[in-house]
Amino acid sequence: MSAIEIPHLRIKSFALRPRLFSGEQEGALGGPDLPIPRPGDRFAVDVATTQFRNEGEGRRMVAALFEASNSSAIMRIVQPNKKRLIVGKTVVVDGTDQGGMTLSLRGLVPGAALTRGNFFSIVHGGQRYVHMIAGTGSAIADDAGRIALPIWPMLRFLTIDGEPAEFDAPMIEGKLLGFDKGASFVRAKTEPLSFSIQERA
């Protein structure tokens, strides 16, 4: 079943947050605590809208949320204060069986700068996985349009060569939560809506 796209209509807040499955081992007898990163860390987003008039926009939003309630939801990640990355139209994973916290990509514009803190999604097995560009600054594509990109969190799957990487319009996909009370209609208006999308993997 295809994921239902939730439109960006009258969005008041869009709060992307981590879901952490990593842990920390406490030091014995006063020793240092040690972080234990684990694969599986992922993202969720909490969304709130303003009020809708009971017209096309409101009906579109409510219909998408009802349809996604027993399916999967997908929504574009908007980063209003981020400089738009000019990376290329056909950026793909460069190599099979990659794991860890560095991702090799190809198909970038030579010399493209990928800046820490920008988000992107990888389409793996028909599902999108969100990652953030990590590191200490910008990673630069080489003259062949290839790059070894530091990412966060670590990959949750082994890559397949040629999988798309979406930088222009990254998407978060997963389970819809928080819409169990539905929508409230008052006269000619739909009250503000709130919901979350939580990555499943």
Contacts in CASP RR format, 6 or more apart in sequence:
PFRMAT RR
TARGET T0000
AUTHOR 0000-0000-0000
METHOD contacts of the structure
MODEL  1
MSAIEIPHLRIKSFALRPRLFSGEQEGALGGPDLPIPRPGDRFAVDVATT
QFRNEGEGRRMVAALFEASNSSAIMRIVQPNKKRLIVGKTVVVDGTDQGG
MTLSLRGLVPGAALTRGNFFSIVHGGQRYVHMIAGTGSAIADDAGRIALP
IWPMLRFLTIDGEPAEFDAPMIEGKLLGFDKGASFVRAKTEPLSFSIQER
A
1 71 0 8 1.000
1 72 0 8 1.000
2 71 0 8 1.000
3 68 0 8 1.000
3 71 0 8 1.000
3 72 0 8 1.000
3 73 0 8 1.000
3 74 0 8 1.000
3 173 0 8 1.000
3 174 0 8 1.000
4 64 0 8 1.000
4 67 0 8 1.000
4 68 0 8 1.000
4 71 0 8 1.000
4 72 0 8 1.000
4 73 0 8 1.000
4 74 0 8 1.000
5 64 0 8 1.000
5 73 0 8 1.000
5 74 0 8 1.000
5 75 0 8 1.000
6 47 0 8 1.000
6 61 0 8 1.000
6 64 0 8 1.000
6 65 0 8 1.000
6 68 0 8 1.000
6 73 0 8 1.000
6 74 0 8 1.000
6 75 0 8 1.000
6 195 0 8 1.000
6 197 0 8 1.000
7 60 0 8 1.000
7 61 0 8 1.000
7 64 0 8 1.000
8 75 0 8 1.000
8 76 0 8 1.000
8 78 0 8 1.000
9 49 0 8 1.000
9 52 0 8 1.000
9 57 0 8 1.000
9 58 0 8 1.000
9 60 0 8 1.000
9 61 0 8 1.000
10 49 0 8 1.000
10 50 0 8 1.000
10 51 0 8 1.000
10 52 0 8 1.000
10 57 0 8 1.000
10 58 0 8 1.000
10 61 0 8 1.000
11 47 0 8 1.000
11 48 0 8 1.000
11 49 0 8 1.000
11 50 0 8 1.000
11 78 0 8 1.000
12 48 0 8 1.000
12 49 0 8 1.000
12 50 0 8 1.000
12 192 0 8 1.000
13 46 0 8 1.000
13 47 0 8 1.000
13 48 0 8 1.000
14 45 0 8 1.000
14 46 0 8 1.000
14 47 0 8 1.000
14 77 0 8 1.000
14 78 0 8 1.000
15 45 0 8 1.000
15 46 0 8 1.000
15 47 0 8 1.000
16 43 0 8 1.000
16 44 0 8 1.000
16 45 0 8 1.000
16 77 0 8 1.000
16 119 0 8 1.000
16 172 0 8 1.000
17 43 0 8 1.000
17 44 0 8 1.000
17 45 0 8 1.000
17 46 0 8 1.000
18 41 0 8 1.000
18 42 0 8 1.000
18 43 0 8 1.000
18 44 0 8 1.000
18 153 0 8 1.000
19 41 0 8 1.000
19 42 0 8 1.000
19 43 0 8 1.000
19 44 0 8 1.000
19 198 0 8 1.000
19 199 0 8 1.000
20 41 0 8 1.000
21 38 0 8 1.000
21 40 0 8 1.000
21 41 0 8 1.000
21 42 0 8 1.000
22 35 0 8 1.000
22 36 0 8 1.000
22 37 0 8 1.000
22 38 0 8 1.000
22 41 0 8 1.000
23 35 0 8 1.000
23 36 0 8 1.000
23 37 0 8 1.000
23 38 0 8 1.000
24 33 0 8 1.000
24 34 0 8 1.000
24 35 0 8 1.000
24 36 0 8 1.000
25 33 0 8 1.000
25 34 0 8 1.000
25 36 0 8 1.000
26 33 0 8 1.000
27 33 0 8 1.000
27 34 0 8 1.000
37 154 0 8 1.000
39 100 0 8 1.000
39 153 0 8 1.000
39 154 0 8 1.000
39 155 0 8 1.000
39 156 0 8 1.000
40 153 0 8 1.000
40 154 0 8 1.000
40 156 0 8 1.000
40 201 0 8 1.000
41 153 0 8 1.000
41 154 0 8 1.000
42 129 0 8 1.000
42 130 0 8 1.000
42 153 0 8 1.000
42 156 0 8 1.000
42 199 0 8 1.000
42 201 0 8 1.000
43 130 0 8 1.000
43 172 0 8 1.000
43 199 0 8 1.000
44 172 0 8 1.000
44 196 0 8 1.000
44 197 0 8 1.000
44 198 0 8 1.000
44 199 0 8 1.000
45 75 0 8 1.000
45 77 0 8 1.000
45 172 0 8 1.000
45 196 0 8 1.000
45 197 0 8 1.000
46 194 0 8 1.000
46 195 0 8 1.000
46 196 0 8 1.000
47 75 0 8 1.000
47 194 0 8 1.000
47 195 0 8 1.000
47 196 0 8 1.000
47 197 0 8 1.000
48 192 0 8 1.000
48 193 0 8 1.000
48 194 0 8 1.000
49 61 0 8 1.000
49 192 0 8 1.000
49 193 0 8 1.000
49 194 0 8 1.000
50 192 0 8 1.000
51 189 0 8 1.000
51 190 0 8 1.000
51 191 0 8 1.000
51 192 0 8 1.000
52 58 0 8 1.000
52 61 0 8 1.000
52 189 0 8 1.000
52 190 0 8 1.000
52 193 0 8 1.000
53 188 0 8 1.000
53 189 0 8 1.000
53 190 0 8 1.000
54 185 0 8 1.000
54 187 0 8 1.000
54 188 0 8 1.000
54 189 0 8 1.000
54 190 0 8 1.000
58 190 0 8 1.000
61 190 0 8 1.000
61 193 0 8 1.000
62 182 0 8 1.000
62 183 0 8 1.000
62 190 0 8 1.000
62 193 0 8 1.000
64 73 0 8 1.000
65 73 0 8 1.000
65 176 0 8 1.000
65 179 0 8 1.000
65 182 0 8 1.000
65 183 0 8 1.000
65 193 0 8 1.000
65 195 0 8 1.000
66 179 0 8 1.000
66 182 0 8 1.000
68 176 0 8 1.000
69 176 0 8 1.000
69 179 0 8 1.000
69 180 0 8 1.000
71 176 0 8 1.000
72 173 0 8 1.000
72 174 0 8 1.000
72 175 0 8 1.000
72 176 0 8 1.000
72 200 0 8 1.000
73 173 0 8 1.000
73 174 0 8 1.000
73 175 0 8 1.000
73 176 0 8 1.000
73 195 0 8 1.000
73 197 0 8 1.000
74 128 0 8 1.000
74 171 0 8 1.000
74 172 0 8 1.000
74 173 0 8 1.000
74 174 0 8 1.000
74 197 0 8 1.000
75 171 0 8 1.000
75 172 0 8 1.000
75 197 0 8 1.000
76 169 0 8 1.000
76 170 0 8 1.000
76 171 0 8 1.000
77 119 0 8 1.000
77 121 0 8 1.000
77 130 0 8 1.000
77 170 0 8 1.000
77 171 0 8 1.000
77 172 0 8 1.000
79 118 0 8 1.000
79 119 0 8 1.000
82 115 0 8 1.000
82 117 0 8 1.000
82 118 0 8 1.000
83 115 0 8 1.000
84 168 0 8 1.000
85 112 0 8 1.000
85 113 0 8 1.000
85 114 0 8 1.000
85 115 0 8 1.000
85 118 0 8 1.000
85 167 0 8 1.000
85 168 0 8 1.000
86 109 0 8 1.000
86 112 0 8 1.000
87 108 0 8 1.000
87 109 0 8 1.000
87 112 0 8 1.000
87 114 0 8 1.000
87 141 0 8 1.000
87 167 0 8 1.000
87 168 0 8 1.000
88 107 0 8 1.000
88 108 0 8 1.000
88 109 0 8 1.000
88 112 0 8 1.000
88 167 0 8 1.000
89 168 0 8 1.000
90 107 0 8 1.000
91 105 0 8 1.000
91 106 0 8 1.000
91 107 0 8 1.000
91 108 0 8 1.000
91 164 0 8 1.000
91 165 0 8 1.000
91 167 0 8 1.000
92 105 0 8 1.000
92 106 0 8 1.000
92 107 0 8 1.000
92 161 0 8 1.000
92 162 0 8 1.000
92 163 0 8 1.000
92 164 0 8 1.000
92 165 0 8 1.000
93 103 0 8 1.000
93 104 0 8 1.000
93 105 0 8 1.000
93 122 0 8 1.000
93 159 0 8 1.000
93 160 0 8 1.000
93 161 0 8 1.000
93 162 0 8 1.000
93 163 0 8 1.000
93 164 0 8 1.000
93 165 0 8 1.000
94 104 0 8 1.000
94 105 0 8 1.000
94 106 0 8 1.000
94 146 0 8 1.000
94 161 0 8 1.000
94 162 0 8 1.000
95 104 0 8 1.000
95 159 0 8 1.000
95 161 0 8 1.000
95 162 0 8 1.000
96 158 0 8 1.000
96 159 0 8 1.000
96 160 0 8 1.000
96 161 0 8 1.000
97 158 0 8 1.000
97 159 0 8 1.000
98 104 0 8 1.000
98 155 0 8 1.000
98 158 0 8 1.000
98 159 0 8 1.000
99 154 0 8 1.000
99 155 0 8 1.000
99 158 0 8 1.000
99 159 0 8 1.000
100 154 0 8 1.000
100 155 0 8 1.000
101 134 0 8 1.000
101 150 0 8 1.000
101 151 0 8 1.000
101 152 0 8 1.000
101 153 0 8 1.000
101 154 0 8 1.000
101 155 0 8 1.000
102 148 0 8 1.000
102 149 0 8 1.000
102 150 0 8 1.000
102 151 0 8 1.000
103 122 0 8 1.000
103 131 0 8 1.000
103 148 0 8 1.000
103 149 0 8 1.000
103 151 0 8 1.000
103 155 0 8 1.000
103 159 0 8 1.000
103 165 0 8 1.000
104 146 0 8 1.000
104 147 0 8 1.000
104 148 0 8 1.000
104 149 0 8 1.000
105 146 0 8 1.000
105 147 0 8 1.000
105 149 0 8 1.000
105 165 0 8 1.000
106 144 0 8 1.000
106 145 0 8 1.000
106 146 0 8 1.000
106 147 0 8 1.000
107 145 0 8 1.000
107 146 0 8 1.000
108 114 0 8 1.000
108 141 0 8 1.000
108 145 0 8 1.000
108 146 0 8 1.000
108 147 0 8 1.000
109 141 0 8 1.000
109 145 0 8 1.000
110 141 0 8 1.000
110 142 0 8 1.000
110 143 0 8 1.000
110 144 0 8 1.000
110 145 0 8 1.000
111 140 0 8 1.000
111 141 0 8 1.000
111 142 0 8 1.000
111 143 0 8 1.000
111 145 0 8 1.000
112 140 0 8 1.000
112 141 0 8 1.000
112 145 0 8 1.000
112 147 0 8 1.000
113 138 0 8 1.000
113 139 0 8 1.000
113 140 0 8 1.000
113 141 0 8 1.000
114 133 0 8 1.000
114 138 0 8 1.000
114 139 0 8 1.000
114 140 0 8 1.000
114 141 0 8 1.000
114 147 0 8 1.000
114 149 0 8 1.000
114 167 0 8 1.000
115 133 0 8 1.000
115 137 0 8 1.000
115 138 0 8 1.000
116 133 0 8 1.000
116 134 0 8 1.000
116 135 0 8 1.000
116 136 0 8 1.000
116 137 0 8 1.000
116 138 0 8 1.000
117 132 0 8 1.000
117 133 0 8 1.000
117 134 0 8 1.000
118 132 0 8 1.000
118 133 0 8 1.000
118 167 0 8 1.000
119 130 0 8 1.000
119 131 0 8 1.000
119 132 0 8 1.000
119 133 0 8 1.000
119 170 0 8 1.000
120 130 0 8 1.000
120 131 0 8 1.000
120 132 0 8 1.000
120 133 0 8 1.000
120 165 0 8 1.000
120 166 0 8 1.000
120 167 0 8 1.000
120 170 0 8 1.000
121 128 0 8 1.000
121 129 0 8 1.000
121 130 0 8 1.000
121 131 0 8 1.000
121 165 0 8 1.000
121 166 0 8 1.000
121 170 0 8 1.000
121 171 0 8 1.000
121 172 0 8 1.000
121 173 0 8 1.000
122 128 0 8 1.000
122 129 0 8 1.000
122 131 0 8 1.000
122 159 0 8 1.000
122 163 0 8 1.000
122 164 0 8 1.000
122 165 0 8 1.000
122 166 0 8 1.000
123 163 0 8 1.000
123 164 0 8 1.000
123 165 0 8 1.000
123 166 0 8 1.000
124 157 0 8 1.000
124 159 0 8 1.000
124 160 0 8 1.000
124 163 0 8 1.000
125 160 0 8 1.000
125 163 0 8 1.000
127 173 0 8 1.000
127 201 0 8 1.000
128 166 0 8 1.000
128 170 0 8 1.000
128 171 0 8 1.000
128 172 0 8 1.000
128 173 0 8 1.000
129 155 0 8 1.000
129 156 0 8 1.000
129 157 0 8 1.000
129 199 0 8 1.000
129 201 0 8 1.000
130 170 0 8 1.000
130 171 0 8 1.000
130 172 0 8 1.000
130 199 0 8 1.000
131 151 0 8 1.000
131 152 0 8 1.000
131 153 0 8 1.000
131 155 0 8 1.000
132 151 0 8 1.000
132 152 0 8 1.000
133 139 0 8 1.000
133 149 0 8 1.000
133 150 0 8 1.000
133 151 0 8 1.000
134 150 0 8 1.000
134 151 0 8 1.000
134 152 0 8 1.000
135 150 0 8 1.000
139 147 0 8 1.000
139 148 0 8 1.000
139 149 0 8 1.000
139 150 0 8 1.000
140 147 0 8 1.000
141 147 0 8 1.000
156 201 0 8 1.000
157 201 0 8 1.000
172 197 0 8 1.000
172 199 0 8 1.000
173 197 0 8 1.000
173 199 0 8 1.000
174 197 0 8 1.000
174 198 0 8 1.000
174 199 0 8 1.000
174 200 0 8 1.000
175 197 0 8 1.000
175 198 0 8 1.000
175 200 0 8 1.000
176 195 0 8 1.000
176 196 0 8 1.000
176 197 0 8 1.000
177 195 0 8 1.000
177 196 0 8 1.000
177 197 0 8 1.000
177 198 0 8 1.000
178 194 0 8 1.000
178 195 0 8 1.000
178 196 0 8 1.000
179 193 0 8 1.000
179 194 0 8 1.000
179 195 0 8 1.000
182 193 0 8 1.000
183 190 0 8 1.000
183 191 0 8 1.000
183 193 0 8 1.000
184 190 0 8 1.000
184 191 0 8 1.000
185 191 0 8 1.000
END
